[in-house]
Amino acid sequence: MSLKEFSYNVTGHAATQLRHLTIRQLRSLAALSAKGSVTAASSHLGLTQPAVTQQLRQLQDLAGLPLVQRTGDGMLLTEAGKEVLALAERVEAAIMDCQGSLDLLAGRTGGTVQLGAVSTAKYFVPHAIAAFSKRYPKIEIKLTIGNREEIREAMHGYDLDFAVMGRPPADVTVDVRQLGRNPHIIVARKGHWLEKDSGLNLTDLVHETFLTREPGSGTRTLMEGMFQKSDLEPIIGMEMSSNETIKQAVIAGLGIAFISAHTVAHELAEGRLIVLDVAGLPIVRQWYVIRRSDKVLLPPAQAMFDFLGSEGSNYLPEVPELGGR
């Protein structure tokens, strides 16, 4: 397929023609964006290549602007194409919301909530879900776990009803409910040579090996910012995508870790990990429940959003080892 097949006509009333677009046209554009070629898009949609080409050509004529362009990496969307793709995502989300409403009205379901959470939040979010499910047993909860970047990217779309995370994304307009405090500490294995020292400074830790999350993690970003403020650079021993792996590596003596206290509450209580007494710690951030401002929540999702905003703090882990710090 050549670019000529995607020629477009600009007319005085082209901008008003988008009201005549179809779901098939939007889905063809979304498939082309995801798959990179008309061949792959047609296979994904179960349609012939000429059918997909026709849908794209008609959509482009309605838009009055070129929506796609051929590059060495395949067919890519223009800026206009990206705007129309965003419309497609909103339409698909609205269809899912409507289906959910119809299922509720028909008594087929209590509704579904699409909840996202950063990986650090998995230590308390399931407990909050369990409490909510006891109150609303017919509502189905679908939980997506990812690091901060993954959840931030998910918030750009409309698949998630809302998410539990720390610092809200700056590039999405959101509504926020504060959930509770999220203290960050530095932990070491029991018996570490600095265990009994008090009033440590970051300079006392520059020769220690830090075990840390991958770039893109909120905890990693917070740790790097902490050291940069002191013009110091930590020694990174290993990068891990799992807090569980970090905890086990610290217990094994492979290094120390800057981590959310909520992820190590059990290990601190059991004495397998200890908190190093470092000046300026804990760094306390907040947990938030966040949703896109333009995301319309159905009653089940709104009920859970309100529940987490008002009662979510009850399910945050206790961290006894922090004491009065």
Buried (B, 14 or more C-beta within 10 A) or exposed (E): BEEEEBEBEEEEEBEEBEEEBEEBBBBBBBBBBEBBBBEBBBBBBEBEBEBBBBBBBBBBBBBBBBBBEEEEEEBBBBEBBBEBBEBBBBBBBEEBBEEBEEBBEEEEBBBBBBBBBBBBBBBBBBBBBEBBBEEBEEBBBEBBBBBBBBBBEBBBBBBBBBBBBBBBBEEBEBBBBEBBBBBBBBBBBEEBEBEEEEEBEBEBBEEBBBBBBEEBBBBBBBBBEBBEEEEEEBEBBBBBEEBEEBBBBBBEEBBBBBBBBBBBBEBBBEEBBBBBBBEEBBBEBEBBBBBBEEBEBBEBBBBBBEBBBEBBBEBBBEBEBBEEE
